């Protein structure tokens, strides 16, 4: 039960932390971009910080049950927000590369699984 309850948080942490580091230090591994200015580097470092901060909240939510609900709601909003943003991009900008299509599916699955766990845990309260 504990693993299923936290699965969305665990999987998110395992994916988001490495992606955060890549975005912050080697974004050209994922994106076809040329980063030439400090401001451009700053944008990717800010995204890294944002992703790492959410990951920290998810870690706290796993180990401190008083933060589980907050961590889960944050995870739901983070994942569904990313997924919806990518769907908007598909509508306005065109089809994404395979890695981002898979990412969109994964984000939506994690977001809705978190939502399922949130509703499920409320039924046990």
PABALUM-289026 format. One line per 8 residues: number of its first residue (from 1); their letters; for each residue z, y, x of N, C-alpha, C, O. Coordinates in Angstrom, 3 decimals, m for minus. Layout:
BEGIN
NUM	a	Z,Y,X,Z,Y,X,Z,Y,X,Z,Y,X ~ ... .
//
This chain:
BEGIN
1	xxxxxxxx	0.000,m1.199,0.828,0.000,0.000,0.000,0.000,1.256,0.868,m0.728,2.206,0.579 ~ 0.817,1.270,1.938,0.913,2.457,2.786,m0.416,2.774,3.451,m0.794,3.943,3.536 ~ m1.133,1.763,3.923,m2.418,1.997,4.571,m3.440,2.510,3.575,m4.165,3.460,3.872 ~ m3.513,1.899,2.398,m4.465,2.367,1.373,m4.141,3.790,0.958,m5.045,4.601,0.758 ~ m2.868,4.097,0.828,m2.442,5.437,0.433,m2.899,6.480,1.460,m3.250,7.600,1.090 ~ m2.894,6.120,2.720,m3.212,7.059,3.795,m4.616,6.883,4.373,m4.989,7.593,5.307 ~ m5.390,5.958,3.839,m6.682,5.637,4.431,m7.583,6.857,4.562,m8.224,7.042,5.596 ~ m7.641,7.685,3.536,m8.489,8.881,3.594,m8.043,9.821,4.712,m8.874,10.458,5.359 .
9	xxxxxxxx	m6.737,9.908,4.937,m6.220,10.767,6.008,m6.509,10.161,7.373,m6.926,10.868,8.290 ~ m6.291,8.864,7.514,m6.515,8.183,8.795,m7.980,8.259,9.209,m8.296,8.625,10.341 ~ m8.869,7.910,8.285,m10.307,7.954,8.601,m10.733,9.383,8.918,m11.499,9.611,9.854 ~ m10.244,10.332,8.151,m10.595,11.738,8.405,m10.164,12.177,9.795,m10.924,12.834,10.508 ~ m8.955,11.817,10.178,m8.445,12.171,11.508,m9.312,11.553,12.600,m9.676,12.222,13.567 ~ m9.639,10.280,12.440,m10.429,9.578,13.456,m11.842,10.148,13.602,m12.447,10.040,14.668 ~ m12.357,10.744,12.554,m13.696,11.343,12.605,m13.633,12.820,12.981,m14.400,13.282,13.827 ~ m12.722,13.560,12.354,m12.711,15.019,12.486,m12.251,15.483,13.868,m12.798,16.454,14.390 .
17	xxxxxxxx	m11.275,14.829,14.468,m10.810,15.276,15.792,m11.922,15.178,16.841,m12.163,16.159,17.545 ~ m12.609,14.038,16.978,m13.706,14.009,17.961,m14.823,15.012,17.631,m15.372,15.647,18.531 ~ m15.156,15.153,16.342,m16.190,16.117,15.953,m15.748,17.531,16.312,m16.558,18.339,16.767 ~ m14.469,17.834,16.111,m13.948,19.160,16.465,m14.136,19.442,17.954,m14.585,20.523,18.334 ~ m13.796,18.478,18.783,m13.939,18.649,20.235,m15.411,18.836,20.608,m15.744,19.681,21.438 ~ m16.279,18.050,19.996,m17.721,18.194,20.265,m18.208,19.578,19.827,m18.913,20.256,20.575 ~ m17.830,19.994,18.614,m18.246,21.323,18.136,m17.748,22.416,19.080,m18.463,23.380,19.352 ~ m16.529,22.265,19.574,m15.935,23.310,20.408,m16.488,23.385,21.816,m16.564,24.471,22.392 .
25	xxxxxxxx	m16.875,22.251,22.383,m17.274,22.250,23.784,m18.718,21.826,24.040,m19.324,22.268,25.016 ~ m19.273,20.980,23.183,m20.641,20.495,23.388,m21.429,20.474,22.080,m21.955,19.424,21.711 ~ m21.530,21.601,21.364,m22.213,21.595,20.068,m23.684,21.182,20.162,m24.257,20.701,19.184 ~ m24.289,21.367,21.323,m25.697,20.984,21.477,m25.889,19.465,21.456,m27.024,18.994,21.376 ~ m24.797,18.687,21.525,m24.910,17.234,21.358,m25.239,16.871,19.910,m25.861,15.843,19.641 ~ m24.817,17.721,18.991,m25.000,17.453,17.568,m26.071,18.350,16.964,m26.837,17.924,16.100 ~ m26.116,19.583,17.423,m27.027,20.578,16.863,m28.142,20.883,17.846,m27.959,20.785,19.059 ~ m29.272,21.246,17.327,m30.378,21.716,18.152,m30.231,23.230,18.302,m30.973,24.001,17.692 .
33	xxxxxxxx	m29.260,23.645,19.126,m28.947,25.063,19.294,m28.895,25.421,20.771,m28.609,24.588,21.631 ~ m29.177,26.665,21.025,m28.968,27.241,22.360,m27.892,28.300,22.216,m28.100,29.331,21.576 ~ m26.755,28.041,22.809,m25.643,28.968,22.711,m25.664,29.835,23.960,m25.428,29.368,25.074 ~ m25.955,31.117,23.736,m26.168,32.018,24.861,m25.082,33.075,25.028,m24.943,33.654,26.106 ~ m24.314,33.331,23.976,m23.345,34.425,24.069,m21.920,33.901,23.867,m21.707,32.810,23.339 ~ m20.970,34.700,24.296,m19.563,34.368,24.088,m19.258,34.337,22.594,m18.475,33.500,22.144 ~ m19.863,35.236,21.817,m19.639,35.245,20.367,m20.090,33.943,19.723,m19.416,33.425,18.833 ~ m21.223,33.412,20.166,m21.700,32.129,19.633,m20.742,31.002,20.020,m20.456,30.126,19.204 .
41	xxxxxxxx	m20.253,31.019,21.241,m19.273,30.009,21.668,m17.993,30.132,20.841,m17.372,29.135,20.471 ~ m17.620,31.375,20.565,m16.410,31.652,19.794,m16.498,31.054,18.388,m15.510,30.524,17.880 ~ m17.657,31.133,17.765,m17.828,30.574,16.426,m17.545,29.076,16.440,m16.826,28.571,15.578 ~ m18.102,28.373,17.404,m17.899,26.926,17.478,m16.462,26.572,17.864,m15.933,25.567,17.391 ~ m15.827,27.375,18.709,m14.416,27.146,19.045,m13.538,27.401,17.822,m12.545,26.700,17.623 ~ m13.885,28.387,17.001,m13.129,28.649,15.776,m13.242,27.472,14.811,m12.253,27.078,14.194 ~ m14.431,26.916,14.682,m14.616,25.729,13.842,m13.768,24.587,14.389,m13.132,23.859,13.627 ~ m13.759,24.432,15.713,m12.931,23.406,16.342,m11.463,23.614,15.971,m10.788,22.663,15.577 .
49	xxxxxxxx	m10.971,24.823,16.089,m9.579,25.114,15.753,m9.262,24.827,14.296,m8.205,24.282,13.978 ~ m10.176,25.193,13.418,m10.034,24.932,11.984,m9.923,23.426,11.723,m9.032,22.979,11.000 ~ m10.830,22.653,12.313,m10.829,21.199,12.134,m9.555,20.578,12.719,m8.966,19.689,12.104 ~ m9.130,21.031,13.891,m7.922,20.477,14.511,m6.671,20.827,13.702,m5.756,20.010,13.597 ~ m6.625,22.033,13.130,m5.476,22.430,12.311,m5.362,21.538,11.075,m4.271,21.080,10.735 ~ m6.485,21.294,10.407,m6.449,20.402,9.252,m6.052,18.990,9.677,m5.281,18.329,8.982 ~ m6.566,18.527,10.800,m6.204,17.194,11.288,m4.707,17.088,11.536,m4.097,16.061,11.239 ~ m4.118,18.139,12.077,m2.675,18.146,12.320,m1.912,18.040,10.998,m0.927,17.307,10.905 .
57	xxxxxxxx	m2.363,18.764,9.984,m1.722,18.665,8.674,m1.827,17.244,8.123,m0.867,16.731,7.547 ~ m2.975,16.611,8.293,m3.144,15.237,7.811,m2.224,14.278,8.554,m1.671,13.359,7.950 ~ m2.054,14.484,9.864,m1.138,13.649,10.648,0.291,13.820,10.134,1.011,12.840,9.944 ~ 0.691,15.061,9.913,2.032,15.327,9.381,2.197,14.640,8.023,3.247,14.061,7.746 ~ 1.167,14.701,7.179,1.223,14.076,5.862,1.382,12.570,5.913,1.979,11.979,5.014 ~ 0.859,11.946,6.946,1.024,10.488,7.096,2.459,10.141,7.468,3.024,9.178,6.948 ~ 3.050,10.925,8.370,4.365,10.582,8.902,5.539,11.208,8.155,6.671,10.743,8.290 ~ 5.291,12.240,7.378,6.357,12.881,6.592,5.908,12.904,5.137,5.056,13.703,4.751 .
65	xxxxxxxx	6.487,12.026,4.342,6.007,11.864,2.969,6.163,13.115,2.121,5.503,13.243,1.090 ~ 7.029,14.048,2.533,7.146,15.292,1.765,5.887,16.152,1.911,5.654,17.052,1.104 ~ 5.079,15.879,2.932,3.832,16.626,3.140,2.589,15.840,2.728,1.475,16.350,2.845 ~ 2.762,14.609,2.249,1.609,13.781,1.912,0.723,14.432,0.849,m0.498,14.473,1.000 ~ 1.321,14.929,m0.203,0.539,15.530,m1.291,m0.219,16.759,m0.786,m1.398,16.922,m1.097 ~ 0.429,17.609,m0.027,m0.226,18.796,0.530,m1.369,18.387,1.448,m2.460,18.954,1.377 ~ m1.124,17.408,2.307,m2.161,16.929,3.227,m3.330,16.333,2.455,m4.487,16.539,2.820 ~ m3.034,15.602,1.398,m4.089,14.978,0.603,m4.916,16.020,m0.138,m6.143,15.928,m0.164 .
73	xxxxxxxx	m4.264,17.007,m0.740,m5.012,18.075,m1.421,m5.884,18.824,m0.417,m7.039,19.132,m0.709 ~ m5.340,19.117,0.762,m6.130,19.790,1.802,m7.314,18.935,2.232,m8.404,19.455,2.470 ~ m7.104,17.628,2.332,m8.174,16.715,2.720,m9.263,16.671,1.651,m10.453,16.682,1.967 ~ m8.852,16.621,0.395,m9.808,16.618,m0.714,m10.665,17.884,m0.663,m11.892,17.812,m0.732 ~ m10.020,19.031,m0.543,m10.754,20.300,m0.515,m11.655,20.402,0.709,m12.793,20.861,0.609 ~ m11.150,19.978,1.857,m11.925,20.016,3.097,m13.178,19.149,2.969,m14.285,19.614,3.239 ~ m13.008,17.900,2.563,m14.130,16.962,2.523,m15.118,17.289,1.408,m16.326,17.312,1.642 ~ m14.622,17.540,0.210,m15.543,17.861,m0.884,m16.203,19.207,m0.622,m17.373,19.396,m0.956 .
81	xxxxxxxx	m15.475,20.139,m0.032,m16.071,21.430,0.327,m17.220,21.275,1.305,m18.274,21.885,1.126 ~ m17.028,20.464,2.339,m18.121,20.201,3.278,m19.290,19.514,2.587,m20.444,19.897,2.777 ~ m18.987,18.502,1.788,m20.046,17.764,1.095,m20.843,18.649,0.151,m22.073,18.585,0.132 ~ m20.170,19.461,m0.618,m20.858,20.370,m1.547,m21.663,21.405,m0.777,m22.776,21.751,m1.175 ~ m21.110,21.899,0.319,m21.857,22.850,1.145,m23.145,22.243,1.673,m24.178,22.910,1.710 ~ m23.092,21.004,2.073,m24.304,20.335,2.563,m25.302,20.090,1.430,m26.512,20.186,1.638 ~ m24.803,19.777,0.240,m25.700,19.614,m0.915,m26.389,20.940,m1.229,m27.583,20.967,m1.528 ~ m25.648,22.024,m1.163,m26.250,23.352,m1.362,m27.321,23.599,m0.312,m28.383,24.140,m0.617 .
89	xxxxxxxx	m27.043,23.203,0.928,m28.032,23.354,1.994,m29.288,22.543,1.705,m30.401,23.018,1.932 ~ m29.115,21.331,1.210,m30.280,20.504,0.865,m31.120,21.200,m0.206,m32.348,21.220,m0.123 ~ m30.458,21.764,m1.202,m31.170,22.438,m2.295,m31.932,23.662,m1.789,m33.088,23.872,m2.154 ~ m31.284,24.465,m0.951,m31.888,25.730,m0.523,m32.693,25.642,0.769,m33.636,26.407,0.969 ~ m32.319,24.702,1.654,m32.923,24.671,2.987,m33.812,23.463,3.242,m34.650,23.492,4.144 ~ m33.642,22.408,2.465,m34.433,21.201,2.665,m33.579,20.037,3.121,m32.364,20.153,3.280 ~ m34.240,18.921,3.327,m33.556,17.670,3.666,m32.932,17.759,5.058,m33.538,18.256,6.007 ~ m31.724,17.268,5.141,m30.975,17.271,6.398,m31.410,16.100,7.277,m32.084,15.178,6.817 .
97	xxxxxxxx	m31.017,16.153,8.537,m31.249,15.011,9.417,m30.359,13.849,8.961,m29.393,14.049,8.225 ~ m30.689,12.664,9.397,m29.989,11.452,8.974,m28.492,11.545,9.223,m27.704,11.157,8.361 ~ m28.083,12.050,10.381,m26.655,12.127,10.705,m25.910,12.997,9.701,m24.770,12.698,9.345 ~ m26.548,14.072,9.241,m25.882,14.954,8.284,m25.947,14.408,6.859,m25.064,14.699,6.052 ~ m26.958,13.636,6.539,m26.987,12.962,5.232,m25.851,11.942,5.169,m25.130,11.863,4.175 ~ m25.702,11.159,6.249,m24.592,10.202,6.312,m23.251,10.924,6.266,m22.312,10.464,5.615 ~ m23.166,12.051,6.957,m21.939,12.848,6.939,m21.611,13.342,5.543,m20.452,13.324,5.129 ~ m22.633,13.785,4.815,m22.432,14.273,3.449,m21.872,13.169,2.559,m20.920,13.382,1.808 .
105	xxxxxxxx	m22.472,11.994,2.653,m21.991,10.855,1.861,m20.549,10.526,2.247,m19.697,10.332,1.379 ~ m20.284,10.463,3.544,m18.935,10.158,4.024,m17.913,11.182,3.567,m16.814,10.820,3.146 ~ m18.264,12.453,3.646,m17.344,13.512,3.219,m17.017,13.386,1.733,m15.859,13.504,1.332 ~ m18.040,13.147,0.927,m17.804,13.018,m0.510,m16.989,11.768,m0.832,m16.111,11.804,m1.695 ~ m17.273,10.668,m0.147,m16.498,9.438,m0.364,m15.032,9.672,0.006,m14.139,9.317,m0.763 ~ m14.777,10.265,1.173,m13.397,10.531,1.587,m12.702,11.485,0.624,m11.542,11.277,0.270 ~ m13.405,12.528,0.202,m12.820,13.490,m0.726,m12.438,12.854,m2.051,m11.341,13.077,m2.563 ~ m13.350,12.060,m2.604,m13.059,11.430,m3.888,m12.051,10.288,m3.759,m11.292,10.027,m4.693 .
113	xxxxxxxx	m12.036,9.602,m2.609,m11.006,8.581,m2.385,m9.627,9.247,m2.291,m8.647,8.728,m2.825 ~ m9.558,10.388,m1.618,m8.300,11.137,m1.562,m7.845,11.552,m2.954,m6.663,11.466,m3.286 ~ m8.796,12.000,m3.762,m8.490,12.382,m5.143,m7.953,11.167,m5.914,m6.965,11.268,m6.641 ~ m8.613,10.033,m5.747,m8.162,8.798,m6.383,m6.732,8.469,m5.959,m5.905,8.122,m6.802 ~ m6.432,8.572,m4.673,m5.093,8.275,m4.177,m4.066,9.269,m4.732,m2.941,8.888,m5.053 ~ m4.449,10.521,m4.840,m3.545,11.540,m5.383,m3.192,11.203,m6.832,m2.020,11.225,m7.210 ~ m4.196,10.894,m7.630,m3.955,10.533,m9.036,m3.146,9.236,m9.108,m2.228,9.114,m9.919 ~ m3.487,8.293,m8.273,m2.798,6.992,m8.259,m1.322,7.157,m7.897,m0.459,6.535,m8.516 .
121	xxxxx	m1.033,7.981,m6.910,0.357,8.181,m6.490,1.165,8.888,m7.576,2.356,8.626,m7.741 ~ 0.513,9.782,m8.313,1.219,10.458,m9.417,1.633,9.464,m10.483,2.665,9.641,m11.131 ~ 0.835,8.414,m10.674,1.170,7.413,m11.697,2.390,6.591,m11.279,3.026,5.964,m12.125 ~ 2.727,6.587,m9.973,3.892,5.850,m9.482,5.153,6.717,m9.486,6.256,6.201,m9.309 ~ 5.000,8.027,m9.686,6.172,8.915,m9.645,6.988,8.823,m10.893,8.006,9.504,m11.017 .
//
